[in-house]
Amino acid sequence: MSAPTPVESYEVLYTRLQKVVASLEQGELPLAEALILYEQGVRLAADCQRLLDHAELRVQQLQSGEPASDLEA
């Protein structure tokens, strides 16, 4: 099986982030578990933002006519 594309990775990460947020919003978790989930959510949000930033940079470079060979990831 091939490695996931950045878009697939974003979708997977975003889905995981949504599940973390839903669990935290229920408010019925012990404090220790809530903190662990919160930390996971922060990491997932940062990873999603990194992928979005990369995609935005790629679009900008494509629009300006710059080669995108160094942007694959």
C-alpha positions in Angstrom: 0.0 0.0 0.0 1.3 3.5 -0.8 2.0 6.2 1.7 -0.9 8.6 2.2 -0.8 11.8 0.3 -0.7 15.1 2.3 -4.4 15.6 1.6 -5.2 12.2 3.0 -2.9 12.8 5.9 -4.7 16.1 6.6 -8.1 14.4 6.5 -7.0 11.6 8.8 -5.5 14.1 11.3 -8.5 16.4 11.1 -10.9 13.5 11.8 -8.8 12.5 14.8 -8.8 16.1 16.0 -12.6 16.3 15.7 -12.9 13.1 17.8 -10.6 14.5 20.5 -12.6 17.8 20.6 -15.9 15.9 20.9 -14.6 13.8 23.8 -13.4 16.9 25.6 -16.7 18.7 25.0 -18.6 16.0 26.7 -16.9 17.0 29.9 -17.2 13.7 31.6 -13.5 12.7 31.5 -11.2 12.5 34.5 -8.8 15.4 34.6 -5.7 13.3 33.8 -7.4 11.8 30.7 -8.7 15.2 29.6 -5.2 16.6 29.8 -3.8 13.8 27.7 -6.5 14.3 25.1 -5.9 18.1 25.2 -2.2 17.5 24.5 -3.1 15.2 21.6 -5.5 17.8 20.3 -2.8 20.5 20.4 -0.4 18.3 18.5 -3.0 17.3 15.9 -4.0 21.0 15.4 -0.4 21.9 14.9 0.1 19.1 12.4 -3.1 20.1 10.5 -1.9 23.8 10.4 1.5 22.7 9.1 -0.1 20.8 6.3 -2.4 23.7 5.5 0.5 26.1 5.5 2.4 23.8 3.1 -0.5 23.6 0.8 -0.9 27.4 0.8 2.7 27.9 0.0 2.5 25.4 -2.8 -0.5 27.2 -4.3 1.2 30.5 -4.1 4.3 29.2 -5.8 2.3 27.5 -8.5 0.4 30.7 -9.1 3.6 32.7 -9.4 5.0 30.2 -11.9 7.7 28.8 -9.6 8.6 25.1 -9.9 7.0 23.0 -7.2 9.5 20.1 -7.2 10.9 21.1 -3.8 7.3 21.2 -2.4 6.5 17.5 -2.6 5.7 16.0 0.8 
